[in-house]
Amino acid sequence: MKMMLRGLPFLTALVMAFGLAACEGEQEAGMSGGAAVQMAQIEGSVVYRERMLLPPGVEVEVQLEDVSRPDAMATVLTSVRWTPEGSVPYPFVLEYDPADIDPRMTYALRATIKEGDRLLFTTTDYIAPFTGNPVEILVSQVPSVSHPEGTPLEGTVWILETLAGEPAPVGAGGKPVDIQFTPEGQVAAGFSGCNRYSGGYKRDGAAQHGSPLKLGPVAGTMMACTDGDELERGYLQMLEQVTAFRLEGNTLWLLAGPEVLATFRSS
């Protein structure tokens, strides 16, 4: 009996040691499995000033974007999309991972209202995302743009006529440079003088001259040409500078502020 009593403290210590080791093992396993992500939220509403009801089936989308690079298209961190009911305001809750936010970068909220592929409303001002909830995002109506004959910017093959104020030469094989805007996926593509190219484009935002347009980044095939190389370099550099466009008759102007970078005619 005395031997058993003397052994109890030893056994108790042994059990406690095994228990602590097991707990530490569980904690380490939980840490190695990855801690649960604590998501943050941006709450607010999307509004517009026009006295109108939206057609049925439209979609509202709010995106949190990294807009740190003015020479590149914004990077979308997260977004929320829904079909609204009733009239404005349209409330939203946008979740994001705080670990994705770099204090050295610049972020913005962007909202759009679309009917299928057609953009109806969009933000035109910078909306800071982290100034506190709720956030009100004002969107502006996007005018329908086409020239008097009804040919739209999108879906038309546009042939380059002038570049940097000079008549545009033809490219390799006597083929002219061209561009076509496809609303599905917002893709701009064509022949750049030597290679085929394609890239994204956006028609939202704001522009003091013409209607807003941003192109890029652009990728192309890698063919080598004896003719058209210099034309291609100048043309692709021009596309990176575009901030707006204007249509009149069968002519398309690509603009950087008030400056006309290039003109095209519809094929």
Backbone bond lengths (Angstrom), bond angles and torsions (degrees), N, CA, C in turn:
res aa  C-N    CA-C-N  psi(-1)  N-CA   C-N-CA  omega(-1)  CA-C   N-CA-C  phi
1 M - - - 1.456 - - 1.525 109.84 -
2 K 1.365 116.43 -44.38 1.451 119.74 178.99 1.513 111.50 -64.36
3 M 1.337 116.89 -35.67 1.462 119.61 178.56 1.518 110.84 -64.87
4 M 1.324 115.90 -39.10 1.457 119.29 179.47 1.516 110.95 -65.85
5 L 1.353 116.44 -41.77 1.457 119.42 179.46 1.524 111.35 -64.56
6 R 1.352 115.31 -41.64 1.456 118.56 179.42 1.541 111.17 -63.96
7 G 1.337 116.75 -29.72 1.469 119.63 -178.80 1.514 114.38 -80.56
8 L 1.350 117.62 -14.50 1.470 119.58 -176.62 1.526 113.56 -62.16
9 P 1.325 118.88 -46.89 1.482 116.90 178.42 1.510 112.78 -57.76
10 F 1.328 117.91 -40.16 1.458 121.04 178.82 1.512 111.94 -62.86
11 L 1.349 115.84 -44.47 1.466 119.76 179.69 1.513 111.01 -65.82
12 T 1.363 115.50 -40.79 1.469 119.18 179.10 1.519 110.84 -61.31
13 A 1.324 116.32 -45.36 1.469 119.92 178.59 1.514 111.45 -62.03
14 L 1.343 116.31 -38.03 1.460 120.26 -179.91 1.512 111.31 -65.19
15 V 1.345 116.40 -43.69 1.479 120.79 179.04 1.517 110.65 -63.23
16 M 1.347 116.35 -43.32 1.471 119.77 179.78 1.515 110.87 -63.12
17 A 1.343 116.01 -39.64 1.468 119.34 179.52 1.517 111.28 -62.20
18 F 1.354 115.91 -45.05 1.468 119.26 177.47 1.520 110.85 -62.86
19 G 1.346 117.38 -38.60 1.471 120.25 -179.98 1.510 112.41 -64.26
20 L 1.355 116.39 -43.78 1.458 120.09 177.94 1.513 111.65 -63.18
21 A 1.331 115.67 -41.66 1.466 119.59 179.03 1.516 110.47 -62.22
22 A 1.330 116.56 -39.70 1.470 120.01 179.60 1.517 110.64 -65.46
23 C 1.361 116.72 -42.79 1.467 120.10 179.37 1.514 111.03 -62.74
24 E 1.358 116.28 -44.37 1.450 119.18 178.88 1.516 111.43 -62.58
25 G 1.342 116.14 -37.50 1.460 119.87 177.95 1.509 111.34 -63.56
26 E 1.370 116.45 -39.86 1.460 119.85 179.30 1.518 110.55 -66.80
27 Q 1.374 116.45 -39.76 1.459 118.73 179.25 1.525 111.23 -64.01
28 E 1.351 115.12 -43.66 1.459 118.83 179.50 1.514 110.92 -63.94
29 A 1.344 116.80 -39.07 1.467 119.54 178.48 1.506 110.71 -64.49
30 G 1.379 116.46 -39.54 1.457 119.14 179.19 1.510 111.67 -65.47
31 M 1.361 115.37 -38.86 1.456 118.54 179.20 1.516 111.23 -69.30
32 S 1.335 116.45 -39.46 1.461 119.04 -179.40 1.515 110.97 -69.90
33 G 1.345 116.50 -27.02 1.456 118.88 178.47 1.511 112.29 -76.97
34 G 1.358 117.67 -9.90 1.450 120.71 178.04 1.514 111.30 98.97
35 A 1.341 116.51 127.07 1.455 120.59 178.74 1.517 109.81 -72.89
36 A 1.339 115.93 152.49 1.452 120.94 179.45 1.528 109.59 -64.87
37 V 1.319 117.03 135.83 1.461 122.11 -179.07 1.522 109.11 -75.18
38 Q 1.325 117.05 126.32 1.453 122.26 177.87 1.521 108.09 -93.27
39 M 1.327 116.86 102.54 1.456 121.43 -176.53 1.522 110.77 -79.25
40 A 1.319 115.34 146.05 1.465 121.93 174.04 1.524 108.90 -104.30
41 Q 1.314 116.77 164.23 1.464 121.20 -175.94 1.521 111.27 -130.34
42 I 1.323 114.40 143.35 1.459 122.32 168.35 1.528 106.38 -113.49
43 E 1.322 116.34 120.90 1.459 120.91 -178.79 1.526 109.04 -112.99
44 G 1.312 115.64 144.13 1.451 119.12 179.24 1.512 111.87 -179.99
45 S 1.330 115.21 -156.35 1.465 120.60 -179.28 1.517 109.74 -149.97
46 V 1.327 115.20 152.86 1.462 123.35 176.22 1.525 107.84 -104.92
47 V 1.333 116.71 129.74 1.462 121.11 -177.20 1.527 109.77 -135.18
48 Y 1.335 116.34 160.26 1.457 122.58 169.88 1.522 107.90 -143.02
49 R 1.347 115.95 158.25 1.466 121.07 -173.79 1.519 113.16 -90.20
50 E 1.329 117.54 -19.86 1.464 120.30 -176.69 1.536 110.72 -63.36
51 R 1.318 116.36 139.22 1.465 120.82 177.67 1.533 108.47 -86.82
52 M 1.299 116.07 84.30 1.458 121.01 -177.87 1.522 109.31 -157.01
53 L 1.330 114.71 154.50 1.454 121.08 173.53 1.521 108.68 -99.76
54 L 1.293 117.10 143.76 1.453 121.45 178.93 1.524 110.54 -75.57
55 P 1.329 117.28 147.28 1.471 119.56 175.01 1.520 110.38 -65.09
56 P 1.335 117.89 153.37 1.472 119.71 -179.38 1.528 111.72 -63.44
57 G 1.332 115.15 145.40 1.456 120.07 175.65 1.509 115.43 89.88
58 V 1.346 119.02 0.65 1.465 119.56 179.09 1.526 109.13 -71.62
59 E 1.338 115.59 160.96 1.455 121.48 178.90 1.525 110.36 -124.47
60 V 1.320 114.72 137.76 1.466 121.76 174.47 1.524 107.46 -104.09
61 E 1.324 117.34 135.97 1.463 121.44 177.80 1.521 109.66 -132.65
62 V 1.324 115.71 135.53 1.466 122.69 174.26 1.522 107.55 -119.68
63 Q 1.327 116.04 130.96 1.466 121.55 -178.92 1.525 110.06 -123.70
64 L 1.332 115.83 143.21 1.457 122.48 168.54 1.518 106.77 -98.74
65 E 1.337 117.44 120.11 1.451 121.77 -171.83 1.525 111.64 -123.25
66 D 1.327 114.74 147.82 1.455 122.86 169.00 1.522 107.06 -90.36
67 V 1.343 116.45 112.01 1.469 121.59 -176.33 1.523 110.38 -114.12
68 S 1.324 116.81 30.96 1.462 121.44 -174.47 1.520 112.77 -65.91
69 R 1.348 116.97 -32.51 1.465 120.01 -176.15 1.523 110.51 -101.35
70 P 1.340 118.33 109.35 1.455 120.30 -178.99 1.521 113.73 -68.03
71 D 1.350 116.90 -18.76 1.462 120.65 -177.89 1.521 112.41 -95.47
72 A 1.334 117.73 9.63 1.467 121.15 -178.32 1.525 109.76 -137.16
73 M 1.316 115.42 158.96 1.449 119.71 177.13 1.526 109.60 -70.12
74 A 1.319 116.25 147.73 1.454 122.06 -176.89 1.531 111.01 -64.58
75 T 1.331 115.60 149.49 1.460 122.62 175.81 1.521 108.94 -99.32
76 V 1.318 117.01 125.27 1.458 121.66 -178.54 1.522 109.14 -85.47
77 L 1.345 116.58 122.40 1.461 121.16 177.91 1.521 111.18 -85.73
78 T 1.326 116.32 -43.72 1.458 121.34 -179.93 1.515 108.50 -160.65
79 S 1.327 117.12 161.65 1.460 120.73 -178.17 1.522 109.61 -154.26
80 V 1.319 114.57 163.21 1.464 121.69 173.75 1.521 107.44 -138.78
81 R 1.327 116.06 137.24 1.465 121.35 -177.15 1.527 108.68 -133.00
82 W 1.325 115.85 139.74 1.466 119.17 -179.67 1.531 110.62 -156.09
83 T 1.322 115.60 161.83 1.460 122.80 175.04 1.520 107.97 -95.70
84 P 1.332 118.21 115.12 1.462 120.15 -173.50 1.528 112.12 -76.45
85 E 1.309 114.07 159.63 1.460 120.90 175.34 1.523 108.67 -124.43
86 G 1.327 115.64 141.98 1.457 119.72 177.90 1.511 112.28 74.77
87 S 1.327 115.52 -151.42 1.456 121.83 -176.56 1.524 110.10 -108.98
88 V 1.337 115.35 171.11 1.465 120.53 179.60 1.529 109.57 -64.07
89 P 1.346 117.03 154.04 1.471 128.22 5.33 1.529 112.32 -80.86
90 Y 1.355 115.81 154.74 1.455 122.53 177.64 1.532 108.39 -107.85
91 P 1.334 117.74 104.63 1.470 119.96 -176.75 1.525 112.17 -71.38
92 F 1.341 115.35 152.88 1.467 120.48 177.95 1.523 109.51 -146.74
93 V 1.330 115.50 157.62 1.459 123.80 170.32 1.520 106.83 -131.25
94 L 1.329 116.38 119.86 1.460 122.45 -177.21 1.524 108.63 -113.56
95 E 1.333 117.20 118.27 1.458 121.62 -179.88 1.532 110.38 -94.65
96 Y 1.335 115.98 143.35 1.462 121.21 177.27 1.524 109.19 -147.57
97 D 1.320 115.41 159.73 1.465 122.54 178.25 1.528 108.19 -92.21
98 P 1.335 118.77 116.07 1.481 119.92 179.93 1.523 113.16 -57.81
99 A 1.335 117.76 -24.67 1.469 120.22 179.30 1.525 111.53 -66.23
100 D 1.355 117.88 -18.82 1.462 121.22 179.87 1.530 112.11 -82.49
101 I 1.323 117.58 -9.17 1.457 121.41 -175.10 1.523 110.13 -92.34
102 D 1.326 115.41 122.10 1.462 123.06 177.83 1.534 107.71 -104.63
103 P 1.336 118.62 117.17 1.475 119.86 -176.79 1.522 113.56 -61.13
104 R 1.321 117.68 -15.66 1.463 119.97 178.46 1.527 112.07 -80.18
105 M 1.320 117.18 -14.20 1.458 121.72 -175.94 1.537 110.99 -97.17
106 T 1.340 114.79 168.71 1.463 121.81 178.28 1.522 109.18 -112.80
107 Y 1.334 116.18 132.98 1.460 121.20 -176.85 1.525 109.95 -124.73
108 A 1.317 115.35 154.69 1.460 120.86 -178.92 1.521 109.54 -149.06
109 L 1.328 114.54 157.07 1.456 121.43 172.32 1.527 108.79 -100.04
110 R 1.321 116.02 138.43 1.465 120.96 176.66 1.514 108.30 -131.33
111 A 1.319 116.02 134.41 1.462 121.29 179.52 1.520 109.65 -124.26
112 T 1.312 116.41 142.48 1.462 122.34 176.14 1.519 109.31 -135.96
113 I 1.319 115.63 153.61 1.462 122.79 171.76 1.522 106.62 -126.33
114 K 1.333 116.36 121.48 1.461 121.28 -175.35 1.530 111.32 -125.25
115 E 1.316 114.21 148.04 1.464 122.04 169.30 1.526 106.55 -112.79
116 G 1.329 116.55 96.70 1.453 120.04 -171.79 1.516 109.02 67.59
117 D 1.350 117.27 -124.04 1.461 122.14 177.86 1.523 112.39 -91.31
118 R 1.319 117.47 -4.34 1.473 120.84 -175.80 1.516 110.86 -88.92
119 L 1.322 116.13 124.25 1.455 122.40 179.76 1.525 109.21 -81.68
120 L 1.340 116.47 121.12 1.456 121.87 -178.84 1.527 112.35 -98.92
121 F 1.341 116.13 -44.64 1.459 121.73 -179.00 1.526 108.80 -137.93
122 T 1.341 115.83 152.04 1.458 120.19 176.66 1.514 109.44 -156.33
123 T 1.333 116.65 161.37 1.457 120.65 173.93 1.529 109.65 -72.59
124 T 1.317 115.93 144.17 1.466 121.21 176.86 1.520 111.50 -122.87
125 D 1.328 117.72 -5.52 1.462 122.41 178.82 1.523 109.96 -120.53
126 Y 1.330 115.28 160.94 1.462 120.85 175.73 1.526 109.53 -71.88
127 I 1.331 117.14 128.27 1.463 123.37 178.82 1.527 107.79 -116.14
128 A 1.336 117.22 111.34 1.467 121.29 179.85 1.525 109.46 -73.15
129 P 1.334 118.10 132.14 1.459 120.15 -174.67 1.526 115.64 -87.53
130 F 1.346 118.20 -20.56 1.463 120.18 -167.69 1.524 112.71 -117.59
131 T 1.333 117.31 33.14 1.464 120.56 -179.59 1.522 111.80 -95.44
132 G 1.322 117.39 1.91 1.459 120.79 179.91 1.509 111.91 115.66
133 N 1.334 115.20 148.83 1.466 121.20 179.11 1.534 110.57 -92.35
134 P 1.343 118.12 151.34 1.462 127.16 -3.49 1.530 112.10 -83.71
135 V 1.334 115.70 157.08 1.456 122.73 178.78 1.527 108.92 -109.09
136 E 1.318 116.86 128.67 1.468 120.56 176.11 1.525 109.08 -100.73
137 I 1.330 116.22 124.77 1.463 121.92 179.52 1.523 108.43 -109.29
138 L 1.321 115.57 112.69 1.465 120.79 178.04 1.513 109.13 -89.61
139 V 1.336 117.27 125.54 1.460 122.05 177.15 1.520 109.15 -110.49
140 S 1.330 115.34 150.99 1.467 121.92 -179.13 1.514 110.05 -113.47
141 Q 1.311 115.77 148.46 1.466 120.72 -179.36 1.526 110.13 -71.13
142 V 1.323 116.36 137.68 1.460 122.98 179.59 1.522 108.42 -95.38
143 P 1.329 118.48 119.19 1.464 119.31 179.71 1.510 111.60 -69.18
144 S 1.313 115.97 147.96 1.462 120.89 174.76 1.519 108.25 -75.53
145 V 1.327 117.37 123.73 1.463 122.05 -173.36 1.523 110.59 -109.87
146 S 1.304 116.83 123.10 1.470 122.21 173.33 1.518 107.97 -160.75
147 H 1.301 118.35 159.22 1.455 119.16 178.78 1.526 109.19 -85.43
148 P 1.342 118.96 169.49 1.460 121.39 -171.94 1.512 114.64 -54.21
149 E 1.328 118.86 -28.64 1.449 119.98 -179.52 1.524 111.70 -79.48
150 G 1.330 117.69 -6.53 1.460 120.85 175.43 1.513 114.82 93.18
151 T 1.334 119.39 1.67 1.464 120.42 178.99 1.515 109.19 -77.95
152 P 1.316 119.05 120.53 1.468 120.83 -175.74 1.518 111.77 -81.87
153 L 1.308 115.76 166.26 1.461 121.22 173.18 1.523 110.20 -58.98
154 E 1.318 115.58 -46.02 1.458 121.88 -174.09 1.524 110.68 -87.03
155 G 1.331 114.74 141.54 1.453 120.21 178.40 1.515 114.15 87.93
156 T 1.322 118.20 -2.19 1.466 123.21 -179.52 1.530 109.45 -107.74
157 V 1.331 117.40 140.61 1.464 120.77 173.28 1.525 107.44 -86.51
158 W 1.326 116.43 120.04 1.463 122.35 -178.33 1.531 109.34 -106.11
159 I 1.339 115.51 126.80 1.464 122.71 -177.75 1.529 109.19 -97.81
160 L 1.337 116.75 129.05 1.459 121.58 -178.84 1.531 110.49 -66.26
161 E 1.357 115.52 127.82 1.468 120.92 177.49 1.520 112.29 -108.46
162 T 1.333 117.31 -44.86 1.460 120.18 178.96 1.522 109.14 -133.73
163 L 1.339 115.78 149.23 1.454 122.98 178.31 1.523 107.17 -137.84
164 A 1.343 117.05 122.56 1.468 122.72 -177.84 1.528 111.10 55.94
165 G 1.334 116.70 36.87 1.455 121.53 175.98 1.512 115.44 81.58
166 E 1.328 118.26 2.11 1.461 122.22 -179.24 1.526 109.95 -116.12
167 P 1.347 117.53 148.55 1.467 119.34 175.86 1.520 110.72 -56.61
168 A 1.310 116.95 133.69 1.456 121.25 -175.59 1.524 110.65 -79.69
169 P 1.339 118.08 129.12 1.464 119.87 174.48 1.528 110.12 -74.49
170 V 1.312 116.67 166.20 1.459 120.20 174.45 1.523 108.72 -82.53
171 G 1.321 115.64 162.27 1.443 120.62 -179.43 1.517 112.34 -93.67
172 A 1.324 115.25 -159.55 1.461 121.57 -179.00 1.523 110.36 -57.60
173 G 1.339 115.15 138.94 1.456 120.41 179.47 1.512 113.80 70.85
174 G 1.333 117.64 15.38 1.461 120.93 -179.92 1.512 113.57 72.82
175 K 1.325 117.16 18.11 1.462 121.47 -177.01 1.522 110.14 -93.22
176 P 1.341 118.34 133.35 1.461 119.83 -179.12 1.531 111.60 -77.12
177 V 1.325 115.41 154.57 1.468 121.65 173.99 1.521 108.75 -72.50
178 D 1.309 117.09 140.53 1.466 119.96 179.57 1.515 110.93 -145.40
179 I 1.337 114.58 170.34 1.462 121.85 177.09 1.524 109.08 -149.45
180 Q 1.313 115.53 144.21 1.468 121.62 176.07 1.523 108.72 -136.91
181 F 1.332 115.88 133.08 1.457 122.39 -179.96 1.528 108.88 -102.10
182 T 1.326 115.87 121.99 1.463 121.52 -179.53 1.522 108.45 -111.81
183 P 1.353 118.08 116.67 1.477 119.58 -175.03 1.517 113.91 -65.23
184 E 1.355 117.93 -32.07 1.458 120.18 176.97 1.527 108.91 -65.81
185 G 1.313 116.58 109.61 1.455 120.72 -177.97 1.511 113.54 83.48
186 Q 1.348 117.72 -5.45 1.467 123.60 -179.08 1.531 110.80 49.67
187 V 1.337 114.54 68.16 1.457 122.29 -177.91 1.528 109.19 -115.54
188 A 1.326 116.13 130.62 1.462 122.74 171.93 1.521 107.74 -108.41
189 A 1.331 117.13 127.80 1.463 120.48 -174.71 1.518 109.60 -147.95
190 G 1.340 114.55 160.77 1.456 119.24 177.95 1.509 111.72 169.47
191 F 1.353 114.63 -160.05 1.464 123.01 178.73 1.521 107.24 -108.47
192 S 1.360 116.90 129.41 1.462 120.34 -172.97 1.525 113.89 -105.98
193 G 1.342 117.98 10.10 1.455 120.71 178.14 1.508 113.12 119.41
194 C 1.342 115.87 -30.82 1.455 121.79 177.00 1.523 110.57 -137.04
195 N 1.335 115.97 -41.44 1.459 122.46 -175.92 1.521 111.41 -120.85
196 R 1.325 114.45 164.09 1.459 121.21 167.80 1.527 108.08 -82.48
197 Y 1.329 117.46 145.61 1.454 121.49 -179.55 1.531 109.64 -136.00
198 S 1.316 115.87 161.03 1.462 121.29 174.20 1.522 108.52 -157.58
199 G 1.304 115.37 154.40 1.462 121.80 179.15 1.504 110.30 -170.95
200 G 1.307 116.72 176.98 1.456 120.96 179.71 1.514 111.78 -86.61
201 Y 1.324 115.42 164.90 1.463 120.74 172.35 1.522 108.93 -148.83
202 K 1.330 115.12 156.72 1.466 121.71 176.72 1.518 109.26 -134.90
203 R 1.325 115.29 142.82 1.458 120.23 179.67 1.524 111.75 -112.79
204 D 1.329 117.75 8.57 1.458 119.22 179.69 1.518 110.41 -96.56
205 G 1.317 116.00 -179.99 1.452 120.38 -176.04 1.519 110.83 100.98
206 A 1.304 117.04 -154.46 1.461 122.18 -177.49 1.521 110.48 -135.55
207 A 1.322 116.73 148.24 1.470 122.32 177.26 1.520 108.34 -149.03
208 Q 1.327 116.57 133.92 1.456 120.67 179.12 1.523 111.85 -76.76
209 H 1.314 117.04 -25.21 1.460 121.45 -178.50 1.527 108.22 -124.23
210 G 1.322 117.53 117.15 1.453 121.27 -179.56 1.513 112.22 77.57
211 S 1.326 115.82 -164.35 1.456 123.33 179.39 1.519 109.00 -100.80
212 P 1.347 118.57 140.59 1.466 120.67 -173.16 1.520 113.16 -62.51
213 L 1.324 115.68 140.78 1.462 122.19 177.70 1.527 108.41 -155.92
214 K 1.307 116.77 129.73 1.464 122.51 177.17 1.512 108.58 -128.90
215 L 1.333 117.36 130.67 1.456 123.02 -177.45 1.529 110.20 -116.11
216 G 1.361 115.19 146.83 1.460 119.26 172.97 1.506 112.74 115.01
217 P 1.340 115.00 168.80 1.470 126.45 -6.24 1.529 111.57 -70.71
218 V 1.328 115.72 155.19 1.460 122.07 -174.96 1.523 109.52 -112.63
219 A 1.321 115.91 136.49 1.464 121.98 175.34 1.519 108.73 -123.41
220 G 1.336 116.73 150.98 1.455 119.97 -178.10 1.514 112.44 -140.68
221 T 1.318 114.74 170.93 1.455 119.55 173.60 1.526 108.74 -70.77
222 M 1.317 117.02 170.59 1.474 120.88 -170.18 1.524 112.37 -116.88
223 M 1.313 118.34 34.84 1.460 120.99 178.43 1.529 110.50 -73.72
224 A 1.313 116.07 147.20 1.463 122.38 173.96 1.526 108.82 -100.43
225 C 1.336 116.17 133.35 1.460 120.27 -176.66 1.527 109.63 -128.92
226 T 1.314 115.98 142.95 1.464 119.96 174.54 1.524 109.98 -76.20
227 D 1.338 116.89 -28.67 1.460 121.84 177.49 1.531 108.71 -118.01
228 G 1.324 115.35 146.18 1.460 119.93 172.93 1.513 115.23 96.68
229 D 1.352 119.14 -8.60 1.464 120.71 -177.63 1.529 111.61 -63.27
230 E 1.317 117.09 -48.58 1.471 120.58 -177.69 1.525 110.43 -65.78
231 L 1.313 116.83 -41.52 1.464 121.58 176.72 1.524 109.93 -59.10
232 E 1.318 116.22 -44.94 1.459 120.49 -177.89 1.524 111.85 -62.44
233 R 1.336 117.11 -44.42 1.462 120.30 179.97 1.526 111.36 -60.47
234 G 1.325 115.91 -46.36 1.462 119.48 179.93 1.519 112.50 -65.21
235 Y 1.314 116.49 -38.97 1.469 120.86 -179.02 1.527 111.23 -66.52
236 L 1.342 117.53 -47.27 1.465 120.66 -178.62 1.528 111.35 -66.43
237 Q 1.331 117.72 -35.56 1.460 120.17 175.11 1.526 110.72 -64.98
238 M 1.321 116.91 -36.08 1.459 120.98 178.35 1.519 111.17 -63.55
239 L 1.333 117.76 -41.33 1.462 120.98 -177.98 1.528 111.81 -60.24
240 E 1.334 117.34 -33.33 1.462 121.27 -179.47 1.525 112.31 -67.63
241 Q 1.344 117.77 -20.14 1.460 121.62 -175.44 1.524 113.38 -94.26
242 V 1.315 117.97 -7.97 1.471 121.60 -172.48 1.521 110.95 -66.19
243 T 1.338 116.18 131.88 1.466 122.04 174.85 1.528 112.48 -119.29
244 A 1.347 116.88 -16.33 1.473 119.23 -176.18 1.523 109.44 -161.94
245 F 1.340 115.50 170.99 1.457 121.46 175.77 1.522 109.45 -141.26
246 R 1.332 114.67 163.62 1.464 121.11 176.49 1.515 108.42 -143.58
247 L 1.321 116.29 142.18 1.465 122.18 178.84 1.518 109.90 -119.70
248 E 1.328 114.88 137.60 1.468 120.55 174.71 1.523 108.27 -154.26
249 G 1.330 115.97 123.51 1.459 119.28 -175.08 1.515 109.73 60.70
250 N 1.323 116.76 -127.86 1.467 119.56 176.95 1.525 111.20 -106.73
251 T 1.349 116.49 27.59 1.454 121.78 -177.71 1.521 110.46 -115.20
252 L 1.323 115.12 136.85 1.463 123.38 175.78 1.520 108.55 -114.30
253 W 1.334 116.56 129.40 1.456 122.44 173.61 1.531 108.29 -106.59
254 L 1.330 117.02 134.52 1.455 121.79 168.48 1.521 107.63 -105.13
255 L 1.336 116.46 130.27 1.453 122.01 -169.10 1.528 111.63 -121.77
256 A 1.336 115.85 152.45 1.457 124.14 165.40 1.518 105.46 -123.28
257 G 1.338 117.16 96.44 1.454 120.17 -169.44 1.515 108.83 64.78
258 P 1.328 118.73 -131.59 1.470 120.53 177.94 1.528 113.97 -82.11
259 E 1.331 117.12 -9.97 1.467 121.32 -174.75 1.532 111.35 -80.43
260 V 1.325 115.97 132.70 1.459 121.37 175.64 1.528 108.41 -85.51
261 L 1.333 115.95 115.13 1.464 120.77 -179.70 1.517 112.34 -84.53
262 A 1.338 116.19 -38.84 1.465 120.80 -175.66 1.522 108.82 -160.87
263 T 1.335 115.38 154.50 1.461 120.67 173.03 1.526 109.73 -125.66
264 F 1.311 115.07 150.65 1.463 122.76 -179.18 1.523 108.60 -134.53
265 R 1.321 115.10 158.47 1.463 121.13 171.16 1.522 108.12 -122.03
266 S 1.329 115.25 148.57 1.460 119.10 179.96 1.530 109.06 -72.73
267 S 1.321 115.82 141.48 1.471 119.90 -177.22 1.518 109.72 -78.02
